[in-house]
Every structure is written in C-alpha cells, then in structure tokens.
Amino acid sequence: FSYAYLSLETGIGALILFAAVQISMIGINIVKGERPGGVQWLGIIISFSGFIYLLLPSLSSPSLKGFILMTLAGVAWGVYSLQAKETNAQNDSALTKTVRNFIWSIPFCLLLFVASLSINGTQQIKVQMMGLVLAVVSGAVTSGVGYAIWYQVVKQLNGTLASVSQLLVPVIATAMGISFLGEALDNHFIVATIMVLGGVMIVLVTPGRKE
C-alpha cells in the first residue's frame, strides 16, 4: 500500500485499492455460496459508480508497478476482512485477533527493513523524534484501534455489505476535509455522496442469496 503510493497519485491509487477489495471480497463470498441478489448488484454498481465519480477529477494513468502493488494490497485487505468471520469459531476476540495479526507482521517488517538497507544503504536513513512519534501513534493507536473495531463490526455484517460499506471511507474522508480543513463543498461531492450512500442502503435493506 505505502510503496504503491510512491508511484501512484491519490485518486487512481484509491480506485485500484477499493476495486481490488470489492472484487476479492465479493468473489470469495460467491465461492462460499453467498451470492448477491439482482437488486444488491444494482446497489453495488450504483455505490461504486459514485465512488468513481468522486475520484474522477484526480484520476490518471497508473504505473504497472504501482497497479500491481495496490492490487495486492486490496486483495490482502479483502481476505483480512473476511477472516474476521472466523473469530467466533476460534473463541477469539477482535482485539486478540488484531494483536496476533500485528505480531505476525513483525518478521515481514524486519525483512523489508533489511532489504531496504541492502538496496539503499544506511545513508538514506534519517530519523526525527516527531516522525517516530507520529509513526507509532499511526500504527499502534490509529491503525491498531481501527482494525480492532473493524474486526468486531465486520462479524455482524454479511460479506456483500461488509465489502460495499468500505466505499464510505473516501466519502467520510472528504467530508472531514470539508468540515475541518475548509475544503469546498460542491455539487460534485454531493452527487457522489448520494450515489454511494444510496447504493450502500440498497445493499443493506436487500437480502442476498444463499447457495
């Protein structure tokens, strides 16, 4: 995800990421027998169209490297989200599962760090206290708490709704920018928000099909 954004602009990166999440989660659910109904497919299409419309002003052609990395990140997040369904069967709380996942990620982080040193050398490493503090807060507090909450919530949702509801993230982020950063509220954002929320609501109130 982070490496992908080194070669992707924000808009196209978000589009690739969320498209990969939707496709992977819906695809896995179909294989498991949870197939969206016709009306739910309509909600998915409307919601994703609103998401694309929201990003349209900032879309550009992606690099192949960035596209591959972001697609892998999206698929990984989709699989990670669906794994929350198994926490009940294993008698694990959402917090316990999240802590275990973060611990498992440590060896991979160390391998990436060593690989980065071997490629770039130690002269590229510059650590400032403020950057270190912000990184710890971002990982341990913002991401850690956010993942734990998501793991608890996603267990209460069916797979299709869990997938589509994530399209609310860029809408919420844009709304926060308008509220706290003074960004302009325009018709473009209003139309995109109505489309995304409308599509999610259609999926929410419409039952899927079990096979």
N, C-alpha and C positions, 0 to 999 in steps of 0.2 A: 504493500500500500504506500508506504513512505517513499520507497525507491521509485515506484511507478510515477509519483507526482513530480519527481525530478525531471521527467521528460514529457509530462502531460500538463495541459492547462486545467484549471479547476473544473470548468464546465464539462469538458469531454471526459475527464477522469471520473467525475461523479456519475456521468451517464453510463460509462463502461462498468463501473463498480456495481451500481444498483441493477443494471440489466443482468449482470452475472449472478447477483443474489437472487433476483426473481426467477431466472431460468433454472438455476440449480435447485432452489427450494421447491418450486412447483413441479419440476421434473422428478425429483426424488419422491415427492408426495404422490405423484401419479403412479410411479413404480410400486409404491406401497399400497395403492388402492384408493387413495384419497383424491379423486378427480373433481376439479371444479365443474359446476353445472354451467349451462349456457349463459344464464344471467350473471353468474360470477365471472365468467370470461369477459363479458361486456364491462363489468366493473374494473377488472384488471386492465383492460385496454384503455378505458377512459382515464383511470388513475395514472397509468404510465405515460399516456399521451400528454396529460397535464404536467407531469414531471419533465418530459422532453421540452414542452413549450416554455416552462420556467427557465430552462437552461439555454434555450435557443440563441440568445444574444451572445453567449460566450463559447459556443461550440466551434471547434477547429479540427483539422485532420490530425489524428493521433499518430505517434511513432509506434512502430511494431513492438519494440521493447516495452514501452510503457503500456501498450494494449495488453500484451501477454501477462505482465506482472499484475496489472489491475484486475484482469480477468481471474487470475489465480487467487487474488485476494478476495474477490467477490464470491467465488465458489467456496473458498475456505470459510468465509463468514456464513454462507448459507448452510453448509454442513454443520458448522459450530452451533448455529441457532437451533437446528433440528435435533442436535444431540441433547438439548435440554429436556426433550420428551422422555429421555431415559433416566432422568434423575430420580423420579418417583420409584421406578422399579429397583434402583440400586440403594434406596433409602438415603440418598444424598441431598443435602440442602443446596439451594442455588449458590450460597456463599461458599460452601465446602467445595462444590464442583469448580467454581471460578478460581479459588485459591489453588486447587490441584492443577488446573489448566495453566495458570501463570507459572507454577513451579516447573511443570514440564517444558515450558518455553525457555527456561534459563539456559540449558545446554545449547539450544539453537542460537540464542542471542550471543553466547560466548563464541560459537563457531563463526558467526558473521563478523564479530569484532576482530577475531584473529585473522580472518580472511581480508578484512578491510586494512588491517595493519600490514599484511604481506603485500597488498597491492599499492597502497598509498604511502606507507611508511609512517613513522611516529611524528614526523614534522607537520603532518596535516591535523594532528590532534590539538585542539585548543579548548580548554575547559574553563568556564567562568562560573562563579558561585550562583549567580542569578539563573543562568541557563540550567545548571544542575538542579537547583530547587524547583524550577518550573517543570523540568522533565520528570522529577519524582512525583510532584503533585499531579501532573498529567497522567502518569502511568498508575500510581498507587491509589489516587483519590478519584479523579475524574473517570478514567477508563475502568479501573477496578470496581468502583461502586456502580458505575453504569452497566457493566457486564453482569454483575450480580443481580441488579434489578431486572435487566432484560431476561436473564435466565429464569427468574421467578415468574415474570409476566408471560413469557412465550409458552410456558407449560399450560396456561389457561386458554390458549388460542388454538384454533385448527391451523394446519400448515399453510393453507392458502391465505388466510387472514394475517398470519404472522409474517408472511412474505410481503404482501401488499402494504401492510401498515408501515413498513420501513420507508416507503416513499414519502411519508410525512416528514422525515428528517430534514431534507433540504427546504421544505416549506417552513418548518419551525425555525430553522437557522436563518432564513431570510427575514422572517417576522421579527426575530430577535435583533437582527441588524437594523430594521426599521425602528424598533422600539428603543434600543439602547445606543445605537451608533448614528442615528439621524439620517439613515438612508431613505431615499424617496419611496413613497408608496404610490404605485402607478397601476393602471388598468391591467397591465401585463401580469403583475403579481396576483391581482385579484382574480383574474380569469383562471390562471394556473392553479391557485388555491382551491377555487370552486371545483375544478375538474378533479384534482387529487382527492379532496375530501369527499366529493360525490362518488367517485369510484370506490374508495375505501368503504363508504357507507353501504353501497350496493353489495359488496362482498360480505360485509358484517351482517346484514339482515337476510342474506340469501343462503340457504343450506347447500353444501356441496353434495357430491355423490360418493358413496362408498362402494367399492367393488371387491 
